[in-house]
Structures are given as structure tokens and as C-alpha cells.
Amino acid sequence: MQSLNVGDLMYQLAMFIVLIAIIVGVGLLVRRAVSTDRRLKRIEEKVDELKDEKGRDRT
């Protein structure tokens, strides 16, 4: 039975780190998308409030 070489161990460690980085990257992208969506909804609500206030001031 052959033992693992140091190069094999380094390669497997590097690939494991790449796999973890991909998973974390996807998670961060999803988190950013949700955060941006929430922020846009708050901005839309504020714009609607300002429109309503402006409409009431004219009448």
C-alpha cells in the first residue's frame, strides 16, 4: 500500500479550501441580494410617503 505524498496532501487541502470558498461566496451573494432587496423596499416606502405628503400639501 502506498502512502500519501506531501504533494497529494497539499493538493487535497487546496481543493478543500477552494470548495469552502465557493460555498461561502455563494452564501455571501445570497445575503447581499436579500439585503439589497430590503433596502430597496424601504426606499420605495419612503418615496411613496413623500409622494403622499406632497399630494396632500397641494390640496
N, C-alpha and C positions, 0 to 999 in steps of 0.2 A: 504494500500500500504506500503510495507516495504522500509525502507531507506537503502542506500548502507552502508555496513560496511567499516571500515577503511582498513581491510584486503583485501576486494574486490577492493578498490581503489588502494591499493599498488600493487596488482596483475596485474590489468589492466595497470597501469603505467609501471610496469616492462616489460610486454609483448609488450607494445608500444615501449619502448626503445630497446628491442630485435629486433623488426621489423625494426626500423630505422637503427640499427646497421647492419642488414643483407643487407639492401638496400645500405648503404654507403660502406660496404665491397665489394659488387659486383661492384659498381662503381669504387672503387679503383683498383680492379683486372683488370677491363677493361682498365682503364687508364694506369696501369703498362704494360699491354700487348701491347698497342699501342706504348708506349714509347720505349719498348724493340725492337719492330719491326722497328721503325725509326732508332734506334741506330745501329741495325744490318745492315740496308741498307746503312748507312753512312760508316760503317766499310768495307762492301763489295766494295763500290765505291773506298775507299782509297786503298784497296788491288788490285783492278783492275788497278788503276792508277800506283801503284808501279810495277805491272807486265808489264804494257806498257812501263814504263821508263826503266826497266831492259832489255826488249826486244829490245828497240831502242839503248841502250848502246852497246849491243853485235854486232850489225850490223855495 
